[in-house]
Amino acid sequence: MSVIKAGNIKKGSYILYNNAPQYVMKTQFVSPGKGSAFTRTKMRNVFNGAVLEFNFKSHDAIEEVEVESREVQFLYSDTSDVVFMDPRTYEQFAVPSAVVGDKVGFLVQGDMKIFLTFYQEKVIGVGLPPKVKMVVKEAQDAVAGDRQTSGKKPVTMETGITVYAPLFVKTGETLLIDTETGEYVSRANS
């Protein structure tokens, strides 16, 4: 494990805090007019999912956790696990749904770049691409002249998630969806 200054903590990194690895969700460097500067950090315990916020003084030494990342393919999900496969070794990983969280709604089979993050041979995180192509499973037809709403309607995607998309979107179309926000980006180029 390497040691870094608290001012160098970045979003997406893993640090050791309270004897447990923490995923850094958000950081903000604060330099008040009076007093010493500090880094406000929001982090999630990778084992129990507890989220906490802590202010580190800029000169504090923080241990950075060494993690391994592997590219995998999504195979399937059931009620308790999401199963991935390493395309080089064909090794399969059953990851608890709690570790995957809301990201399960963006997992589609095919050539999607997914990364599993390992800490001491245990999966602690799932990384998705910024955007994913998904097919619209169900979309209501837009009524001509209907401008009572904001110009968006709920559409159900192939994985079951609901996304708000423009009125012109129809069932069967392929859309690009932002995996961070869950919002419609554009129609996907075929």
Steps between C-alpha positions, in 0.01 A plus 500: 500500500622845416455811709362822349419844637132564567502784247577243228196277564297469181147383423501132402806406707514256790645598839537333838298669774387347834689181404270440202535579130283792393392600148531878459171626354566874516773739608511875544805705590402777745724794583320710761598861556602417853657171602676228305381348173331160498353244262132415553460135399190287449581129498333158506624200698550225240402222739182626665398786268490760778545853365680759708647845461826608657720808481871423464758769568701564184823372654348174637664183367244256357563140399387425146363147457640288218221355291503291183271564206398235244294538184204260496183420306151503648334157476176514699341605828263325737337609825817491712801513266626656179730268305797625297766314301865579430520465117867393512479225763123425485497524881157601632434737789169502689477848648231571763231735367569732795853564367369581151215715634301713255754433224328168429240691296770605252650154443431367151654196336746555217821695450467725802820599686441416864770499766490317831712646781662248735643553847674194649333276236151625592284705260436842652379699201362499148603757241282576198570703187372860512226422245326179401283405200159364597187405305165657587264221609193717548419860411163672483416671173523877508180691425538776241473843660544368854721763661356496850816321613869577470540308175615181670323174571588192704628206294583152626835362389592137429634450854183634662625844606292807418664795326349834400554550127373745235149454362628375161654181648319179397501137613790303348738796463851485643597784733816614676447524877736669748594240763583760767172693487268251328395767250438486126799625298404441135391245245773244441659479157420164346 
